[in-house]
């Protein structure tokens, strides 16, 4: 096992996986160079590494290693993972030095034979002054008491919900980011700021590092776990990857163009109705537009027996929720169509009102809304999703070859015969059943008289023209004559159990 007295910087997920797979205690600190609490906690982490030389300590720069961070659901720093026997057994979020020391002591356990012995200072004693110092630093920088150092994860109470809603709608274009447009404090925020500036639009921003209640609460409010987050007219557009992709293909310009303020200088009031200087009222035009959109949406949701409205495409989903649902759909084996709502803002906004469902993805079966990500994943896990498709005749019928392969592998020993084990319906089948019973080896049977497709198809599949046919682990052993010869020579039982 690799051991040492220092914290090792991890450069790839493969490197981390390989290290923790060795099975001993291992600890990982996800940090960011701009985050002061991360720097403070890293001092404690390094000292704990000295005190625990028989464990492995790793440092991961979260924003430089997004693959690792995303894999383990890391959305904030400092963040700690505790591994044992190759698996995550605990995690910790926030700058709580005493808790970190306690968790390391708990999960490190005692050194195993053959590893470097513990350092002269017992675990945690050498680190104790460092723990106290970091707690004091956090107290000074946050204005909190030492016992309150851990980052809070507040629930979404009504006051916080109202504050978040007010922030989201405070500007037509609003970016929640780390830092500010002049001084972004993470690479992802900087890239999105540059993309918005390149479009030449005015936008507001909110530094989520300045308010942890908003930082944690917005993740719940938006059901989006990372930052930055971009909102247009109060609607979440997405995070860094989506925004940059939209900027690249021109979709961002189109979405932002919708925030242009309508020139109302030509509008006048007539008998309480807002009209332009022409003859038709805006209300009439709006009603017609809504009617046309509803017809379009109705036609869309019925255009395929199974239709998924998602962000991106099945080959390139552009949000994690869409990716999950696509994966579940593929596992059911059902054919389904998709509609990329990022490519059509009219459909994206209109379908929410049409379905009375505020988020994406949305799944429709024969024009009826089934639900969004949470519902679909729950249905997939308990088997209801596949059952729904089956009840509507939407599952692809397996080919005869696939069906036969499944049948001959459904049991370690399976006999295709006429009749059943208890009531054979031909003399050859009866002989083979009796021979198999004498071996006292378990076997299953399939009555080929009950399924003409299997009866005829298996002859071609196996290149064996008669019945019964005996299979062991998917391989044909033979028919009646061969089985009886194997019984007589004493080979049968061995062939069925090897």
Secondary structure as GFF3:
##gff-version 3
##sequence-region A 1 498
A	DSSP	beta_strand	8	9	.	.	.	ID=ss1
A	DSSP	alpha_helix	13	20	.	.	.	ID=ss2
A	DSSP	beta_strand	26	31	.	.	.	ID=ss3
A	DSSP	alpha_helix	36	51	.	.	.	ID=ss4
A	DSSP	beta_strand	56	61	.	.	.	ID=ss5
A	DSSP	alpha_helix	66	71	.	.	.	ID=ss6
A	DSSP	beta_strand	79	84	.	.	.	ID=ss7
A	DSSP	beta_strand	87	93	.	.	.	ID=ss8
A	DSSP	alpha_helix	97	108	.	.	.	ID=ss9
A	DSSP	alpha_helix	125	142	.	.	.	ID=ss10
A	DSSP	three_ten_helix	146	148	.	.	.	ID=ss11
A	DSSP	alpha_helix	158	168	.	.	.	ID=ss12
A	DSSP	beta_strand	173	177	.	.	.	ID=ss13
A	DSSP	alpha_helix	187	199	.	.	.	ID=ss14
A	DSSP	beta_strand	204	207	.	.	.	ID=ss15
A	DSSP	three_ten_helix	208	210	.	.	.	ID=ss16
A	DSSP	alpha_helix	212	222	.	.	.	ID=ss17
A	DSSP	beta_strand	229	232	.	.	.	ID=ss18
A	DSSP	beta_strand	235	238	.	.	.	ID=ss19
A	DSSP	alpha_helix	240	249	.	.	.	ID=ss20
A	DSSP	alpha_helix	251	257	.	.	.	ID=ss21
A	DSSP	beta_strand	268	270	.	.	.	ID=ss22
A	DSSP	beta_strand	273	275	.	.	.	ID=ss23
A	DSSP	alpha_helix	282	301	.	.	.	ID=ss24
A	DSSP	beta_strand	306	310	.	.	.	ID=ss25
A	DSSP	alpha_helix	320	332	.	.	.	ID=ss26
A	DSSP	beta_strand	337	340	.	.	.	ID=ss27
A	DSSP	three_ten_helix	341	343	.	.	.	ID=ss28
A	DSSP	alpha_helix	345	355	.	.	.	ID=ss29
A	DSSP	beta_strand	362	365	.	.	.	ID=ss30
A	DSSP	beta_strand	368	371	.	.	.	ID=ss31
A	DSSP	alpha_helix	373	382	.	.	.	ID=ss32
A	DSSP	alpha_helix	384	391	.	.	.	ID=ss33
A	DSSP	alpha_helix	400	408	.	.	.	ID=ss34
A	DSSP	beta_strand	413	417	.	.	.	ID=ss35
A	DSSP	alpha_helix	427	439	.	.	.	ID=ss36
A	DSSP	beta_strand	444	447	.	.	.	ID=ss37
A	DSSP	three_ten_helix	448	450	.	.	.	ID=ss38
A	DSSP	alpha_helix	452	462	.	.	.	ID=ss39
A	DSSP	beta_strand	469	472	.	.	.	ID=ss40
A	DSSP	beta_strand	475	478	.	.	.	ID=ss41
A	DSSP	alpha_helix	480	489	.	.	.	ID=ss42
A	DSSP	alpha_helix	492	497	.	.	.	ID=ss43
###
